[in-house]
Amino acid sequence: MGFLSVIRRWALRDKMPIREIARRTGLSRNTIRKYLREGAAEPTFKTPSRPSKLDPYADRLSAWLLAQTRKSRKERRTVKLMHEDLVKLGYDGSYERVAAFARAWRADRHRVEQTTGRGTFVPLVFQPGEAFQFDWSEDWATIGGERVKLQVAHTKLSHSRAFIVRAYPLQTHEMLFDAHWHAFRVFGGVPGRGVYDNMKTAVDRVGRGKQRDVNARFQSMASHYVFEPEFCNPAAGWEKGQVEKNVRDARNRLWQVMPVFKDLEELNQWLEDRCVALWSETAHRELPGSIADAWEAEKSVLMVLPPAFDGFVEHSKRVSPTCLITFERNRYSVPASFANRPVSLRVYPERLVIVAEGQTVCTHDRIIERSHRKPGRVIYDWRHYLAVIQRKPGALRNGAPFTEMPDIFCRLQNHMLRKPGGDREMVDILSLVLHHDESAVLRAVELALEAGVPTKTHILNLLHRLIDPKQTDHPKIDPPDALALETAPKANVDRYDDLRQAGEKRNAS
């Protein structure tokens, strides 16, 4: 409430004497009488201009703020970081003064934009099968009883507005390629053009205007699916406004109503089913019917989906003397024959494939640790070290990879290592999995333990019986009548005594 209104309220409504009003306000009685006259104007008080510690740095701070407006939202620096940079340049004022300057600068810029018409947009229209829009977002979900932050890929057909959402742990190349495959699979085909922002997994360098240095691996994916990638201007999200809106709507329609999931695969299946269901529930804003109806009409125009793009990211690694390679702070085992040799690591969203000399050497499930505070894990495959313990059987007793053997082998090892030479026999038994089915070897060891004869010879005998069982069902043969047996032979061993020489002593048997 204005100062004049307060005085008039006290005098006219509350019937307060002028002397009391003067005492409360500190003004003279004549001044109060002047304010109470009809037509009196609200008093204005000029704030004297005082020098600020920020004045020498105002031009530099304005340039920084202007530069930030040309960057994408995720690349912009905060005012707190700008304050820290000013302190390094000699500014000893408060952060609040810098924040107030930034607010005033943005308000002035907003008024200029409103007067110059900036912020006015042209509605866009897309033909069936013409384009799709893609974008990333960050959201949270509860997986396995733990609240996890996820990177979410949003893909939306520009004509029918059909959309698909899929979650990943990271925003890396292999995740991007996998998201495109699943989106095209659900859409039933590939549009002719894709609209993106200038994400680092697609653009190596942003040039002037529409010039872009497109990432070679991303270009290979676009060529495989035969669509033309198109990139928005920096900080111009309205050029792909459909998927930007989809990111906002998904938080209400998907992430705030989803249940708890046991793993990421179950979450993605729920997201896919829910998105397809929403197509039928959501009306198309420009076309008659729902999004599902528009998608059915657009589906026939889409290009037939080719086979999935082999979307791996390849790294060159050198295997350590302990038969391990390192990736993302974790270490994975490799067969001992490739120790101290270079190999190629192909990274997929859910697995790692080690390739050497054009052949797949081994495969591991990919471990993604979100916390950098936890130490990296070591993932062993004990089969990779069999060639080593064949030369060094003593390493079997305390070898770290062999703590992860099946329980049957661990029980057999406890028996074998109690007797001399047991480590060598145990190595020979473990090596059987290199030449025979591992389940058959495990079954033979289990039978030997049940029989109480856990020896190498007995296990080999049992394994051969399991692999080559005797034929118990012989084919029935009907002999002709001429070969029928009329007199059955008798078991008479006395006739063998006639074969002995005369005077030969009789054996005890």
Phi, psi and omega in degrees: 000139181292160182296318179296321180295323178297315181296316181294323178295316179299319186280315188270323183264318182269356178056039180278134180298152180297325179300318181291321178297319179297321180295320182287322185267340184080009179265162177283159181293326178295321179296321180292321178298323179296321179292332183277349178290155178294138177084006178293139182269154178294128181293141177243142181239124180279130176275120181294141178283124180242143178294143180245151177294342182274349185303317180295342184250008185296316181296318180295317180295322177297320178295320178297315181296321178293321179294326180291331180291340180272355181261163176290163185301322183284342182263355183286142178271147182279164178294330179295320177293323176296321177298319178297322178292323177294323178297322178295333179275355177118357180288129181242019178274187185271162176291326181300324179294321179292318180296321178295320177297318180295320179296316180294321180296317180292323178296318178296319180294323179295320179295322179293319180296323179293323181283331180270358178088002178295140183102000176264133187235161179255128177298142181252148178226141183233142177278159179302132178073008185283313190206162169226161180238143184228143178201158176254155171213168177244128179217171184241146176213158178260115183234122179062032180081006181235137179279121190237138174274131186237153172261121191248127178265125178248125176233133186219131175286129188289331183274302184277346182069014174293138186225157176219141182236134180217138187256146180218160177286329186224165175255059183256174184302313185296327176291321179297316181294320179294322179296321178294318181299314182291326178295312179295326178296316180290321180290339181083017179167184185238126173290176184274344185212147177237134182251125184228162164273185186270058181290149187293335178284352180241328185238122176280324180209137178265119180265195181282137180065237180262011180287128180222140168267098186283138178300136185297320181292320177296320179296325177297319178295317179295322178291325180295315180272000174056059170225157184260117178283140178228136187244137182289164170291151179302136178059033178235064182296340181295341180291342171230051187294335181296312181285332174298318177293324179297324177299317180290317182292328183297331181294326179275323186271341184236298192288331181274353183238004185280150178278192177268140183241154180278331179206175183292327180297318178294322178298314182294325177294320177295318179297318180296314180296321181291320179298315180297323178294324180292335176303318182283335183273344186253128179281142176284134187287333186245337182250153178292145179090193184266177175297324179297322178294317179293324179293320177300323178286327182279335186302322183290343181270341182291149177291144180300136185290121176283177175300158184298140176290132180286081191274068176254159173248127189258136177232145175267126182232157173242128183286135181284167176300338177268018175063042181230149168238155184248135176209124179052049175070357177253156180239139184234142183279153179227147178310142188298336180294346180254013178298139179064024180235152177283142176224169178251130179253119177256120187260122174248168181302324186241358183209162175239132181241124179260126185237138176215135178056037177077005182238146176287122183273311180196169181224140177231148168291135183282133178254123179244111178262120183279333182265126178279354178282333180283142177291154180295153181263158176244121182253111182259151163237109188299337179294333180292343185254008181295324179295332180285313183286345172293331175269331183231074184296338179294338179289349181293328187296315183241017180293126181299320181297334187274000171285347182256016176291161174303153184300327180297316179293324178295320178295319178295323180297322178299326177284317187292318186286358177278342185244155180298138180075007182292330179294323178293319178295321180296321178297319179296323179291317178297327181291347178297334181291345177286338185241344183231166177296130184296326179295324178292320178297316178298321179293321178295318178295320179297318178295322179294321178291322178294325179280350180078019180233069182278071179241160181298317182297316182292321180294319176299319179297314179295322180296319179294324177293323179289325182282316181239075180294148178291147179284112181268336181258094180277148178292138182280126182245127177263106180288154177291163182297330181294336180261013180291139181277118181270319181239119180286135179293149179257147179276091182237110181268355181294334183292340178288339177294333180290340181280343179286151177287157181293137180083358180287137182290147180277133178285155181295328180288000000 
